[in-house]
Amino acid sequence: MYKENPTNRNPIILLLILILLIGFKGFSQHEKDTTKLMTVRYGNKGIELQTRDNKFLFQLQSRFQFRFSTPYDADPVTYDDYAQDAQTVFKINRARLKVGGHAFEPWLKYYWEYELSQSNLLDFRIMIEKWEWLSFKVGQWKTEFTRERFISSGEQQMAERSLINRPFTVDRQLGVEVYGHLKGSGIADFNYWAAALTGTGRGSSVNDDSHLMYFGRAQWNFLGRFLDFEGCDLEFHEKLTPIIAFSAITNRSPYTRFSQAGGGSLEGYENGLPGQYRVNQWNVETAFMYRGFSWQSEWHTKEIIDKLNNNETTTLKGYYVQAGYFFHNVFDWWPKHLEMAGRHAAYRPDNSIRQNRQDESTLAFNWFFKGHKNKLTSEVSYFSFQDKTLPLEQGWRFRIQWDISL
């Protein structure tokens, strides 16, 4: 009887093997043949194949996260989560394959990202970036609604995003976007993003009704310097580099929350009918980096309107503040590659009930072997759950994570 080779069912593995073989062949030649049409090298984004005329660039990179957690891994969401049995976890938290580059012209760029452990296509997009002030994007990607969510999981300052990421993230959506950098003189320096999206989450190719998701973000670089989306001041900014941003989203769909898995429901809601929930969200964001110190914060408001039940409205609020520093700048005995960081987050699932609140406080240490490409993160977190009808519940969690990109 014919037995199918498992490799045949996964063309991505075949592609990876092929590119690695080409790459190793290129490495062995050390680029001595200057008549070649293509160069092969290992760069910041993995194995890179580039034509001599720079018309085509292909980049291939893999990333892995190994995590140990106790007494649980995921953030507690409900009151009962604090009473769950201890489940010490060791797992491969993420296993990603990334492909990017440009084709035909350096300004016609492409990118896709695949989660190997769950067989999910996370990102696929084409970007036209010929002009700094006006660029275009089409495909599926994480919206730039929040700094914390948009920063890659491999470039976070903590092992994972904060308590408020779950209720407020818009995550990955399918659509089109215009964006750019309006670089004026002095304080007249801005970035902007505006998009029309399906509003039904990752992996959904159609909308549920006639209503789209609309998103906008305005970022003021008020000292004339752009701050990239990444955690930690590894670049050691010699000049203060701050930003203030405001972003907003409106959407109507069956869902009240989104995640990497797609559309879903917050506690107290069920997946509704097409167009049942009108969700309006706002976020005010600050961030800056300076000489090894980094800061970022977000203040969120989310309004959920049940259009099929007398326009019943619930308002959610949440925030986090986060900071980190490389203390070797002030203490000679402090290791150069060690950063200490702290974060506090708070979330109200119904702002009209003041006694209901969830809090998270986290202290983390990062050891950078090779920047974000190879780092070890350890953190301890303290959670509390306050409900007006229940006793105060509290809990601790410890995690250690190795993140490496190849």
C-alpha positions as CSV (number, residue, x, y, z in Angstrom):
1,M,0.0,0.0,0.0
2,Y,1.2,3.5,-0.9
3,K,2.2,5.5,2.2
4,E,2.3,9.2,1.7
5,N,5.5,11.1,2.7
6,P,4.5,13.7,5.4
7,T,6.8,16.2,3.6
8,N,4.6,16.0,0.6
9,R,1.8,17.6,2.6
10,N,3.8,20.6,3.5
11,P,5.2,22.6,0.6
12,I,6.6,25.1,3.0
13,I,9.1,22.5,4.4
14,L,10.2,21.7,0.8
15,L,10.7,25.4,0.1
16,L,12.8,25.8,3.2
17,I,15.0,22.8,2.3
18,L,15.5,24.2,-1.2
19,I,16.4,27.7,0.0
20,L,18.8,26.3,2.6
21,L,20.6,24.2,0.0
22,I,20.9,27.2,-2.3
23,G,22.2,29.3,0.6
24,F,24.8,26.8,1.7
25,K,26.1,26.6,-1.8
26,G,26.4,30.4,-1.9
27,F,28.2,30.5,1.4
28,S,30.7,28.0,0.2
29,Q,31.7,30.2,-2.8
30,H,32.2,33.3,-0.5
31,E,30.9,35.5,-3.4
32,K,34.3,35.1,-5.2
33,D,32.5,34.9,-8.6
34,T,31.7,38.6,-9.3
35,T,30.0,37.7,-12.5
36,K,27.1,36.0,-10.7
37,L,23.7,37.5,-11.2
38,M,22.8,36.9,-7.5
39,T,24.5,37.1,-4.2
40,V,23.7,35.0,-1.2
41,R,24.4,36.1,2.4
42,Y,23.1,35.9,5.9
43,G,21.8,39.3,7.1
44,N,19.6,40.8,9.8
45,K,16.5,39.1,8.3
46,G,18.0,35.6,7.8
47,I,19.2,34.1,4.5
48,E,19.1,36.8,1.8
49,L,19.2,36.2,-2.0
50,Q,19.6,39.5,-4.0
51,T,20.2,40.1,-7.6
52,R,23.1,42.3,-8.6
53,D,20.8,45.0,-10.0
54,N,18.8,45.0,-6.7
55,K,15.6,44.4,-8.6
56,F,14.8,41.3,-6.6
57,L,15.4,40.5,-2.9
58,F,14.3,37.3,-1.1
59,Q,14.7,37.0,2.7
60,L,14.0,33.8,4.7
61,Q,14.1,33.6,8.5
62,S,12.8,31.3,11.2
63,R,12.1,32.2,14.8
64,F,11.4,30.0,17.9
65,Q,10.2,30.8,21.4
66,F,10.8,28.2,24.2
67,R,8.9,29.0,27.4
68,F,8.7,27.7,30.9
69,S,5.8,28.9,33.1
70,T,4.5,28.1,36.6
71,P,1.9,27.7,38.0
72,Y,0.1,28.6,34.7
73,D,1.0,30.3,31.4
74,A,-2.0,32.3,30.1
75,D,-3.2,35.4,32.0
76,P,-6.1,34.7,34.3
77,V,-9.3,36.0,32.7
78,T,-12.1,35.0,35.0
79,Y,-12.4,34.7,38.8
80,D,-12.3,30.9,38.6
81,D,-8.9,31.0,36.8
82,Y,-7.2,31.9,40.1
83,A,-8.5,28.6,41.6
84,Q,-7.3,26.4,38.8
85,D,-4.9,23.5,39.4
86,A,-1.3,24.3,39.0
87,Q,0.0,23.4,35.5
88,T,3.7,24.0,35.1
89,V,4.3,24.4,31.4
90,F,7.2,23.9,29.1
91,K,6.4,24.5,25.5
92,I,7.4,25.8,22.1
93,N,5.3,29.0,22.3
94,R,6.0,30.2,18.8
95,A,7.6,28.7,15.7
96,R,7.5,31.1,12.8
97,L,8.7,31.1,9.2
98,K,9.1,34.5,7.6
99,V,9.6,35.4,4.0
100,G,10.0,39.0,2.7
101,G,11.8,41.2,0.3
102,H,11.0,43.1,-2.9
103,A,10.4,42.3,-6.6
104,F,10.8,44.1,-9.9
105,E,11.6,47.4,-8.0
106,P,13.0,48.0,-4.5
107,W,9.8,49.9,-3.5
108,L,7.5,47.0,-4.4
109,K,7.8,44.9,-1.3
110,Y,6.2,41.7,0.0
111,Y,6.0,39.8,3.2
112,W,4.4,36.7,4.6
113,E,4.6,34.9,7.9
114,Y,3.6,31.4,8.8
115,E,3.0,29.8,12.3
116,L,4.5,26.3,11.9
117,S,3.2,24.9,15.2
118,Q,-0.5,25.7,14.4
119,S,-0.3,25.7,10.6
120,N,-1.6,29.2,10.4
121,L,-0.8,31.8,7.7
122,L,-0.5,34.9,9.8
123,D,0.6,37.7,7.5
124,F,0.6,38.1,3.7
125,R,0.8,41.5,2.2
126,I,2.2,43.6,-0.7
127,M,3.5,47.1,0.0
128,I,4.1,50.0,-2.5
129,E,6.6,52.3,-0.7
130,K,7.9,54.5,-3.5
131,W,7.3,57.7,-1.7
132,E,7.9,58.3,2.0
133,W,4.8,60.5,2.4
134,L,2.4,58.1,0.6
135,S,2.5,54.3,0.7
136,F,0.0,51.5,0.0
137,K,-0.6,48.1,1.5
138,V,-3.0,45.3,0.6
139,G,-3.3,41.9,2.3
140,Q,-3.6,40.6,5.9
141,W,-1.5,42.1,8.8
142,K,-1.7,43.3,12.3
143,T,-3.3,46.7,12.4
144,E,-1.2,49.5,13.9
145,F,-4.0,50.2,16.4
146,T,-1.8,49.6,19.5
147,R,2.0,49.8,19.8
148,E,2.1,46.8,22.2
149,R,0.3,44.5,19.8
150,F,2.0,45.8,16.6
151,I,5.5,45.2,18.0
152,S,6.6,41.7,17.0
153,S,6.4,39.1,19.7
154,G,10.1,38.6,19.1
155,E,10.9,42.3,19.9
156,Q,8.8,42.6,23.1
157,Q,10.3,43.9,26.3
158,M,8.4,41.2,28.3
159,A,7.8,37.5,27.6
160,E,4.3,38.4,26.5
161,R,2.0,41.3,26.1
162,S,0.0,42.8,29.0
163,L,-3.3,41.9,30.5
164,I,-5.2,44.4,28.4
165,N,-4.0,43.0,25.1
166,R,-6.8,40.4,25.0
167,P,-9.8,42.7,25.3
168,F,-8.5,45.6,23.2
169,T,-6.4,44.2,20.4
170,V,-7.8,44.4,16.9
171,D,-5.2,41.9,15.8
172,R,-4.9,40.8,12.1
173,Q,-7.4,41.9,9.5
174,L,-7.7,41.6,5.8
175,G,-7.9,44.9,3.8
176,V,-6.2,47.9,2.2
177,E,-4.3,50.7,3.8
178,V,-2.6,54.0,3.0
179,Y,0.2,55.3,5.3
180,G,3.1,57.6,5.2
181,H,5.6,59.9,7.0
182,L,5.0,63.6,6.7
183,K,8.4,64.9,7.6
184,G,8.2,68.6,8.2
185,S,10.7,70.8,10.0
186,G,10.9,70.8,13.8
187,I,7.7,69.8,15.5
188,A,5.9,69.3,12.2
189,D,6.7,65.7,11.9
190,F,3.9,63.1,11.7
191,N,3.1,59.5,10.6
192,Y,-0.3,58.4,9.6
193,W,-2.2,55.2,8.8
194,A,-5.7,54.8,7.4
195,A,-7.3,51.5,6.4
196,A,-10.6,49.8,5.3
197,L,-10.7,46.2,6.5
198,T,-13.1,43.3,6.5
199,G,-13.4,43.4,10.3
200,T,-13.9,39.6,10.7
201,G,-10.4,38.6,11.8
202,R,-7.5,36.6,10.6
203,G,-8.2,33.9,7.9
204,S,-11.6,35.4,7.0
205,S,-11.8,36.4,3.3
206,V,-15.3,37.8,3.4
207,N,-17.2,40.3,5.5
208,D,-20.3,39.2,7.5
209,D,-22.5,42.1,6.2
210,S,-22.2,45.4,4.3
211,H,-20.2,47.1,7.1
212,L,-16.4,47.3,7.0
213,M,-14.0,48.1,9.7
214,Y,-12.4,51.5,9.5
215,F,-9.1,52.3,11.2
216,G,-7.0,55.4,11.6
217,R,-3.8,56.3,13.5
218,A,-2.0,59.6,13.8
219,Q,1.4,59.8,15.4
220,W,3.2,63.0,16.3
221,N,7.0,62.8,16.4
222,F,7.2,66.2,18.1
223,L,11.0,66.3,18.3
224,G,11.3,65.4,14.6
225,R,12.5,61.9,15.2
226,F,10.6,58.7,14.3
227,L,10.5,55.9,17.0
228,D,10.3,52.4,15.5
229,F,7.9,49.7,16.7
230,E,10.2,47.7,19.1
231,G,10.7,47.3,22.8
232,C,14.0,48.2,24.6
233,D,16.5,50.9,23.7
234,L,19.0,48.6,22.2
235,E,20.1,51.3,19.8
236,F,21.0,53.6,22.7
237,H,19.3,56.7,21.3
238,E,21.7,59.6,22.0
239,K,18.8,62.1,21.4
240,L,15.5,62.0,23.2
241,T,13.0,60.3,20.7
242,P,9.4,60.6,21.9
243,I,6.0,60.1,20.2
244,I,2.4,60.7,21.0
245,A,-0.3,58.8,19.0
246,F,-4.0,58.6,18.8
247,S,-5.8,55.7,17.0
248,A,-9.5,54.8,16.5
249,I,-11.5,51.9,15.0
250,T,-15.1,51.4,14.3
251,N,-16.5,48.0,13.3
252,R,-19.8,46.1,13.1
253,S,-19.6,42.3,13.2
254,P,-20.6,39.2,15.2
255,Y,-17.5,39.6,17.4
256,T,-16.5,41.5,20.5
257,R,-12.8,40.6,20.4
258,F,-10.1,39.4,18.1
259,S,-7.0,37.3,18.5
260,Q,-4.5,35.4,16.3
261,A,-7.2,32.8,16.0
262,G,-9.6,35.3,14.4
263,G,-13.0,36.7,15.7
264,G,-14.2,35.7,19.2
265,S,-16.2,36.8,22.2
266,L,-15.4,38.6,25.4
267,E,-16.7,37.2,28.7
268,G,-20.5,37.8,29.0
269,Y,-21.0,37.8,25.2
270,E,-21.5,35.1,22.6
271,N,-20.6,35.1,19.0
272,G,-23.6,37.0,17.6
273,L,-25.4,37.4,14.3
274,P,-24.0,39.2,11.3
275,G,-23.6,42.9,12.2
276,Q,-25.0,42.4,15.8
277,Y,-22.2,44.3,17.6
278,R,-21.1,47.8,16.8
279,V,-17.6,48.2,18.4
280,N,-16.0,51.6,18.7
281,Q,-12.4,51.9,20.2
282,W,-10.0,54.7,21.0
283,N,-6.4,54.5,22.2
284,V,-4.0,57.3,23.3
285,E,-0.4,56.2,23.3
286,T,3.0,57.6,24.4
287,A,6.5,56.3,24.0
288,F,10.1,57.4,24.1
289,M,13.6,56.2,24.2
290,Y,16.8,57.9,25.5
291,R,20.2,56.6,26.3
292,G,19.1,53.1,27.3
293,F,15.8,54.1,28.9
294,S,12.5,53.1,27.2
295,W,8.9,54.0,28.0
296,Q,5.6,53.2,26.5
297,S,2.0,53.5,27.6
298,E,-1.6,53.1,26.3
299,W,-5.0,54.2,27.5
300,H,-7.9,52.4,25.9
301,T,-11.7,52.9,25.7
302,K,-13.9,50.4,24.0
303,E,-17.7,50.7,23.5
304,I,-19.8,47.7,22.6
305,I,-23.3,48.4,21.3
306,D,-25.7,45.4,20.8
307,K,-27.7,46.5,17.8
308,L,-30.2,43.6,18.1
309,N,-31.0,44.2,21.8
310,N,-32.2,47.8,22.2
311,N,-28.7,49.2,21.6
312,E,-27.5,48.0,25.0
313,T,-24.0,49.6,25.5
314,T,-21.1,48.5,27.6
315,T,-17.9,50.6,28.0
316,L,-14.6,48.9,28.7
317,K,-11.5,50.8,29.9
318,G,-7.9,49.8,30.4
319,Y,-4.3,51.0,30.5
320,Y,-0.7,49.9,30.9
321,V,2.5,51.7,31.6
322,Q,5.9,50.1,30.9
323,A,9.5,51.1,31.3
324,G,13.0,49.5,31.0
325,Y,16.6,50.5,31.5
326,F,20.1,49.2,30.9
327,F,21.6,50.0,34.3
328,H,25.2,49.6,33.1
329,N,24.9,53.2,32.1
330,V,25.1,54.2,35.8
331,F,26.6,51.2,37.5
332,D,29.9,49.7,36.4
333,W,29.1,46.4,38.0
334,W,25.8,45.9,36.1
335,P,26.2,43.6,33.0
336,K,26.1,45.4,29.7
337,H,23.7,43.0,28.1
338,L,21.2,43.0,31.0
339,E,18.0,45.1,31.0
340,M,15.5,45.4,33.8
341,A,11.9,46.4,33.0
342,G,8.6,46.8,34.8
343,R,4.9,47.1,33.7
344,H,1.6,47.7,35.4
345,A,-1.8,47.1,33.6
346,A,-5.4,47.6,34.7
347,Y,-8.6,46.6,33.1
348,R,-12.3,47.4,33.8
349,P,-14.6,45.1,31.8
350,D,-17.6,47.4,32.6
351,N,-16.6,50.9,33.5
352,S,-20.0,51.6,35.1
353,I,-19.2,49.1,37.9
354,R,-16.3,50.7,39.7
355,Q,-15.6,47.7,42.0
356,N,-14.8,45.4,39.1
357,R,-11.2,45.6,38.1
358,Q,-8.3,43.3,37.1
359,D,-4.6,44.3,37.6
360,E,-1.2,43.0,36.5
361,S,2.2,44.0,37.7
362,T,5.3,42.5,36.1
363,L,9.0,42.7,36.7
364,A,11.3,41.4,33.9
365,F,15.0,40.9,33.1
366,N,16.3,40.6,29.6
367,W,19.7,39.2,28.7
368,F,20.6,40.0,25.1
369,F,23.0,37.6,23.5
370,K,22.5,39.2,20.0
371,G,19.8,41.8,20.4
372,H,16.3,40.7,19.9
373,K,17.5,37.9,17.6
374,N,18.8,35.9,20.6
375,K,17.6,36.8,24.0
376,L,16.6,35.3,27.4
377,T,13.7,36.8,29.3
378,S,12.7,36.0,32.9
379,E,9.7,37.7,34.6
380,V,7.5,37.4,37.6
381,S,3.9,38.8,37.6
382,Y,1.3,39.5,40.3
383,F,-2.4,39.5,39.4
384,S,-5.4,40.6,41.3
385,F,-9.1,40.2,40.5
386,Q,-11.6,42.5,42.2
387,D,-15.4,41.9,41.9
388,K,-18.0,43.6,44.0
389,T,-19.8,40.3,44.6
390,L,-16.7,38.1,45.3
391,P,-13.7,38.2,47.7
392,L,-10.5,39.7,46.3
393,E,-8.4,37.0,44.5
394,Q,-4.7,37.2,43.9
395,G,-2.0,35.1,42.3
396,W,1.7,35.0,41.2
397,R,3.3,33.6,38.0
398,F,6.9,33.0,36.9
399,R,8.0,32.6,33.3
400,I,11.4,32.3,31.5
401,Q,11.7,32.4,27.8
402,W,14.4,32.0,25.2
403,D,13.6,33.7,21.8
404,I,16.0,33.0,18.9
405,S,15.8,33.9,15.2
406,L,17.8,31.9,12.7
